[in-house]
C-alpha cells in the first residue's frame, strides 16, 4: 500500500505552519500529502449557535484555504484534502494505515502552556503507531537545509531502531547529516549488571562503554545509508537536557517513546515531553515497542 504524509488542519497559524512543513517533507520524500480537518456536528442548547450548514461551510472553507495555499506554493505536490466527521484525535488516528507520518501544529511552548493547550496533540502522540511531528508557527519557516537531524539513542540497538531509522531516512531525503546523541548518568552501582561492569572495565571505563553502545546501535543505519554523514555524541547528563542543548541549530529533533498508561491516560515520557515543549525546532516522536 502506498504511503502518504498526513497533516491536521484547523485554520490556526500553528496548523498552517505544520501543513507547510508537511508539504516540504512530502516533496523531499516524493510522497503525496493529505490534509485532514476534523469536524463533527454537535447541536448544543446555547444562544447564537451556528446551524449545521453554516458550520459545515466553515469547515470546508478552512480546508480549502489551506489546500489552495499549498497547491500554489508547491505546484508539483500530490495533494488531497478532506473533512473527517469526528474528533481531532480520532480523525488523525484514523489515517494511520496509510500514513508515513502525522504532522500536527503545536500551540505550546514551555511546560505549563503546552500542557494546557496541547492536549489533543499530546493524546495523538501518545496513541499513534506512526511517527508524529509537532510544528509550532515559527517552525514552519525552519529551513530544510544547513542543519542537522538530531536523534536521541538510549538503551540497546533494538530499543532505538525506530527513531534512528526515521532520522536516517529524513536525513537521506534532505541531504542532511545526523547527530546521534546518547546521554548517560552515573547510576547507583546496582543499576549495572556484573557483566556490563566487567565489559566497562575492559573498555577502560563507562565513557567508552557508552560510546561503544552508540556505535553499535548506529552500525546498521550507517550501512543502509552510507551517504549520510553521522556525528556520534556521547555526553553525561539527563537525556532531555543533553538533547535540547544539542538541537540549537537542528532542522529536526527525533525522539523515541514507549507508550505508558497512567491514572490520567496515556503518557509520552519525560524526554519526549521536554523535547515537545522546549526544543527550538520541529520534533518527531517515534513510537517503539
Secondary structure, 3 states (H helix, E strand, C coil): CCCEEEEECCCCHHHHHHHHHHHHHHHHHCCEEEEEEECCCCCCCCCCCCCHHHHHHHHHHHHHHHHHHHHHHCCCCCEEEEEECCCHHHHHHCCHHHEEEEEEECCCCCHHHHHHHCHHHHHHHHHCCCEEEEECHHHHHCCCCCCCEEEECCCCHHHHHHHHHHHHHHHHHHCCCEEEEEEECCCCHHHCCHHHHHHHHHHCCHHHHHHHHHHHHHHHHHHHCCCCCEEEEEEECCHHHHHHHHCCCCCEEEEEECCEEECCEEECCHHHHHHHHHCCCEEEEEECC
